Amino acid sequence: MSFAVSAVEFLRKTFAYPGWRGRALYGLFRSVFALAPIRRRLMLDALKASFPEKDEAWRKSTLRGMYRHFSWMIVEFLACQNDPSLVTKMVVEVEGREHADALKASGQGCFILSGHFSNWEICGAWFPQNGYPVQAAARDADNPEFAALIERYRANLGETTLRKGAMNVRHMLRLAQSGQWIALLADQDAGPGAVPVTFLNRRTTMVEGPAALALTAKLPLLAIYSLRLAPFKYRVVFLPDLAAGFSGRSRENIAALTQKANAVLEDMVRLAPEQWFWFHRRWKTDPDRPGVKMQ
């Protein structure tokens, strides 16, 4: 076991609990962000382009809020390893649950759209702990030891993760058609050739996967997100089926549904900008300038 993984495990076992120990661990992570502000200039520039009506004071305040949010997110995820029941206890409000419950009662599968917003780990774990048949498509961390650790942590919370080998279209379609709910995070740059979109005032690309899968399988596409209310307190929100009203897997329908999904993801970020993962290089690809790398 590497030193880094051993350190994470030591901190989890010693400090990752609600109360004073959790606050102490939060202080440690917050200090790390303050002393080593990763991609700070890039994120401030992204905030300026995304919210041109806001001033520099707002941008710096939002960035500090993001560091606070993600410091707590790490503490909460680690704390749930010590007590998995915290996942359900932390979700103190649920909006739109009728959309999920109706789908569950029907036995129908679906695809779930979300992004790296608020606490996607807790949101993802809330589903299986409340009887929803969710499997999440996830990219492994670059470090194999950390990838294995995160996989174990997710499994501890009841999550089933589709890793690289299982993240192919046919497999996900079969799972959804058998009644499983496949969760996809779709708020990252998708590279050249993907669907052109405007996200927070800037041109970029978005994966067509959620839209194409839902239309191919003729299954719903539900958008969900969590919203931090306080440390260890969240609201989970379900939106109605985004694919309702679309008929057939035409290129036009895939593009239109992808645009609709992009607008939903943008609305999430505008709701609480400090809870989005600004570390991502979201605008690497400008679809109007092929071959030019942005940021």
C-alpha positions in Angstrom: 0.0 0.0 0.0 1.4 3.4 -1.0 2.1 6.2 1.5 -0.8 8.3 0.0 -3.4 5.5 0.3 -2.2 4.7 3.8 -2.5 8.3 4.7 -6.1 8.5 3.4 -7.0 5.4 5.4 -5.4 6.7 8.5 -7.3 10.0 8.2 -10.5 8.1 7.5 -10.3 5.8 10.5 -9.1 8.6 12.9 -11.0 11.8 11.9 -13.8 11.0 9.4 -16.8 11.4 11.6 -19.5 14.0 12.1 -18.5 16.4 15.0 -15.2 17.9 16.0 -13.1 15.3 14.3 -14.8 15.9 11.0 -14.3 19.6 11.4 -10.6 19.1 12.1 -10.3 17.0 9.0 -12.2 19.6 7.0 -9.7 22.2 8.3 -6.8 20.1 7.0 -8.2 19.7 3.5 -9.2 23.3 3.4 -5.6 24.3 4.3 -4.2 22.1 1.6 -6.5 23.8 -1.0 -5.4 27.2 0.3 -1.6 26.4 0.3 -1.7 24.6 -3.1 -4.5 26.1 -5.1 -4.7 23.7 -8.1 -5.5 25.5 -11.4 -6.5 28.6 -9.5 -5.9 31.0 -12.4 -7.6 28.7 -14.9 -10.7 28.5 -12.7 -10.9 32.2 -12.1 -10.7 32.7 -15.9 -13.4 30.1 -16.4 -15.7 31.9 -13.8 -15.1 35.2 -15.5 -16.1 33.8 -18.9 -19.0 31.9 -17.5 -20.4 34.8 -15.4 -19.3 38.0 -17.2 -21.7 40.1 -15.2 -20.0 39.2 -11.9 -17.0 41.1 -10.5 -13.6 39.8 -9.3 -14.7 39.8 -5.7 -17.5 37.4 -6.5 -15.2 35.1 -8.5 -12.7 34.9 -5.7 -15.5 34.3 -3.2 -17.0 31.6 -5.4 -13.6 29.9 -5.7 -13.2 29.9 -1.9 -16.7 28.5 -1.6 -15.7 25.7 -4.0 -12.7 24.8 -1.9 -14.9 24.7 1.2 -17.5 22.6 -0.5 -15.0 20.0 -1.8 -13.2 19.9 1.5 -16.4 18.9 3.2 -17.3 16.5 0.3 -14.1 14.5 1.0 -14.8 14.4 4.7 -18.4 13.2 4.1 -17.3 10.5 1.6 -14.8 9.2 4.1 -17.2 9.4 7.0 -19.7 7.3 5.1 -17.1 4.5 4.9 -17.1 4.4 8.7 -21.0 4.5 8.8 -22.7 3.8 5.5 -26.1 4.7 7.0 -24.9 8.4 7.0 -25.7 8.5 3.2 -29.5 8.3 3.8 -29.3 10.4 7.0 -27.5 13.2 5.1 -30.3 13.5 2.5 -32.8 15.5 4.4 -34.9 16.7 1.5 -36.0 15.0 -1.7 -37.8 16.8 -4.6 -39.5 15.1 -7.5 -39.2 11.6 -6.0 -42.5 10.7 -7.7 -40.7 10.5 -11.0 -38.3 7.9 -9.7 -40.9 6.0 -7.7 -43.3 5.7 -10.7 -40.4 4.4 -12.8 -39.4 1.9 -10.1 -43.0 0.7 -9.7 -43.1 0.0 -13.5 -40.0 -2.1 -13.4 -38.7 -0.2 -16.4 -35.0 0.7 -16.8 -33.7 4.1 -17.6 -30.6 6.3 -18.0 -29.7 8.9 -15.5 -28.1 12.2 -16.4 -26.0 14.1 -13.9 -22.7 15.9 -13.5 -19.8 16.6 -11.2 -22.0 18.8 -9.1 -22.5 19.0 -5.4 -21.8 15.6 -3.9 -22.3 13.1 -6.7 -20.8 10.3 -4.6 -23.4 10.6 -1.9 -26.1 11.1 -4.5 -25.0 8.0 -6.3 -24.9 5.9 -3.1 -28.4 7.2 -2.0 -30.0 5.3 -4.9 -29.1 1.7 -3.9 -29.6 2.4 -0.2 -33.2 3.4 -1.1 -34.0 0.5 -3.3 -33.3 1.9 -6.8 -31.5 -0.4 -9.2 -28.7 2.0 -10.2 -25.4 1.2 -11.8 -22.9 4.1 -12.4 -20.6 4.4 -15.3 -17.3 5.7 -13.9 -13.8 6.4 -15.2 -11.0 4.9 -13.1 -8.6 7.3 -11.4 -5.2 7.4 -13.2 -3.5 5.9 -10.1 -4.4 2.2 -9.9 -4.2 2.1 -6.1 -6.5 5.0 -5.8 -8.8 3.6 -8.4 -9.0 0.3 -6.4 -9.6 2.3 -3.1 -12.4 4.4 -4.6 -14.0 1.3 -6.1 -13.9 -0.4 -2.7 -15.3 2.7 -1.0 -18.2 2.9 -3.5 -18.9 -0.8 -3.0 -19.0 -0.3 0.8 -21.9 2.1 0.2 -23.8 -0.3 -2.0 -22.9 1.1 -5.3 -22.3 -1.0 -8.4 -19.8 0.7 -10.8 -19.5 0.0 -14.5 -15.7 0.2 -15.0 -13.9 0.5 -18.4 -14.6 -3.1 -19.6 -18.3 -2.8 -18.9 -18.8 0.7 -20.2 -19.7 -0.3 -23.8 -22.9 0.6 -25.5 -24.3 -2.8 -25.9 -23.7 -3.9 -22.3 -25.3 -0.7 -20.9 -28.3 -1.1 -23.3 -28.8 -4.7 -22.1 -28.7 -3.6 -18.5 -31.2 -0.8 -19.0 -33.5 -3.0 -21.0 -33.4 -5.6 -18.2 -34.6 -2.9 -15.7 -31.4 -1.4 -14.5 -30.8 2.4 -14.2 -27.6 3.5 -15.7 -26.1 6.7 -14.3 -23.9 8.9 -16.5 -21.9 12.0 -15.6 -21.9 14.1 -18.8 -20.5 17.5 -18.0 -16.9 17.1 -19.3 -15.4 18.1 -22.6 -16.1 15.4 -25.1 -13.4 16.2 -27.7 -13.7 16.8 -31.5 -16.6 15.1 -33.3 -19.0 15.3 -30.3 -22.2 17.3 -30.2 -21.4 21.1 -30.3 -23.0 23.0 -27.4 -22.8 26.3 -25.7 -22.1 25.7 -22.0 -22.0 28.8 -19.7 -21.5 31.2 -22.5 -18.7 29.3 -24.2 -18.7 26.9 -27.1 -17.6 23.3 -26.3 -18.7 19.7 -27.0 -20.8 17.2 -25.1 -21.1 13.5 -25.2 -24.1 12.2 -27.0 -24.2 9.0 -25.0 -27.0 9.7 -22.6 -29.3 10.9 -25.4 -28.3 8.2 -27.9 -28.7 5.4 -25.3 -32.1 6.6 -24.1 -33.5 7.0 -27.6 -32.0 3.7 -28.8 -33.5 1.8 -25.9 -36.7 3.9 -25.9 -36.3 4.4 -22.2 -36.5 7.5 -20.0 -33.6 9.9 -19.4 -33.9 11.2 -15.8 -31.8 14.2 -14.7 -30.9 14.2 -11.0 -28.6 16.2 -8.7 -27.9 16.9 -5.1 -27.5 20.3 -3.5 -25.6 21.0 -0.3 -27.6 22.7 2.4 -24.9 22.5 5.1 -22.1 20.1 6.1 -23.6 16.6 6.1 -27.0 17.9 4.8 -28.3 17.6 1.2 -31.3 17.9 -0.9 -31.7 15.4 -3.8 -33.7 16.6 -6.8 -35.3 14.5 -9.6 -36.4 16.1 -12.8 -39.0 14.7 -15.2 -38.0 12.5 -18.1 -36.0 14.6 -20.6 -36.6 12.1 -23.4 -40.4 12.5 -23.2 -41.8 13.7 -26.5 -38.8 12.4 -28.6 -39.6 9.6 -31.0 -36.9 7.7 -32.8 -33.1 7.6 -32.8 -32.4 10.1 -35.6 -29.3 12.3 -35.6 -31.6 15.3 -35.2 -33.3 13.9 -32.1 -29.9 12.9 -30.6 -28.6 16.4 -31.1 -31.8 18.0 -29.8 -31.9 15.8 -26.7 -28.2 16.4 -26.0 -28.8 20.2 -26.2 -31.7 19.8 -23.7 -29.4 17.7 -21.4 -26.7 20.4 -21.7 -29.2 23.1 -20.7 -30.2 21.1 -17.6 -26.5 20.6 -16.6 -25.9 24.4 -17.0 -28.9 25.2 -14.8 -27.4 23.0 -12.1 -24.2 25.0 -12.1 -26.0 28.3 -12.2 -28.0 27.2 -9.1 -24.8 27.0 -7.0 -21.6 27.7 -8.9 -19.4 27.0 -5.9 -20.6 23.4 -5.9 -19.5 22.5 -9.4 -16.1 20.9 -10.2 -14.3 23.8 -11.8 -11.1 21.8 -11.8 -12.2 20.3 -15.1 -10.9 21.7 -18.3 -14.5 21.9 -19.6 -13.8 24.0 -22.7 -10.8 22.2 -24.2 -12.6 21.8 -27.5 -14.1 24.6 -29.6 -16.3 22.9 -32.2 -16.1 26.1 -34.3 -12.3 26.0 -34.5 -11.3 22.4 -35.2 -7.8 21.5 -34.2 -7.4 24.4 -31.8 -7.0 23.4 -28.2 -8.6 25.8 -25.7 -7.5 26.7 -22.1 
